[in-house]
Each structure stands twice: as structure tokens, then as C-alpha cells.
Amino acid sequence: MVNPALRHEVNEILSHLPETATLHDLMYALETRADIVEGLADAAAGRVVDNASIRQRFGLE
């Protein structure tokens, strides 16, 4: 059985895709959504690195 909340999220994404969308378009939208959710969870948990640290790590300063 599919989780009702998951079904709602998928339907929401589908409703914003054009009629001509392909399976590839749907997969891209789902993967992008999953990446955003994961990133927000990381940020909320404090698993972030500030821009200055990244620039320093890569010698960009």
C-alpha cells in the first residue's frame, strides 16, 4: 500500500508538469524534490558548511 502523504506529493508534482512531460521529466522532478527535502533536513540538523569555509578549503580566498 502506498503512503497517502507520498501519493499526495507525487500527485502535486504531476499536476505541475506540462501535458507533454515525459517519464524522464517526472523522474527529474521527483529526484529534485528528494534532494531539496534532504538538504532542508541537513540544514535543520546543523549539517552545513558555510561558504567561507568551502572557499578556504578549495583555495579560493
N, C-alpha and C positions, 0 to 999 in steps of 0.2 A: 504494500500500500504506500502511495506517495504521500509525504508530509504535506498537509494543506498549506502551510506557510511557504514551502518550496514551490508548490504548484502556483500559488499566487504570484510569487516573484517571477517565475518563468512566464506566466501569462502577461504580467506587466511589461516585461522585456519584449515579448512578442507583439504586444499592442503598439509599441513604439517603432517597430521595424516596418519598412515600406512593404507593400504587397509583392514587390519583386525581390524581396530578400531571399537569399539562398541559405542552405544549411550552414555553409561557411560563415555567413553573416551572423546567424544565430549563435553559433559556437563562439565567435569572436566576442559578441555582446555578453554571453554568459561568462567567458573567461575574464573579460574586463571587469565585470561586476564582482566576480570572485576575488580578483586582485585588489579591488578597491576595498571590499569588506575586510580582507586580510590586512591590508595596510592600516585601515582605521583601528582594527583590533590591536595591531602592533603599537600604534601611536598611543592608544589608551593605556596600554600596559607599560609604556615607557621604553619600548624597544625602538628607539630612534637615534639617529646620529645627526648632529647639526651640520649645516652647510660649511662652516669654518673648519670643522674637524675633517670633513671629506676633502676640502681644498688642500689642507695641510698634508693629509695622508698621500695625496697624489701630486704633491709638489706644485700646486697651482697658486701658491701665495708668494 
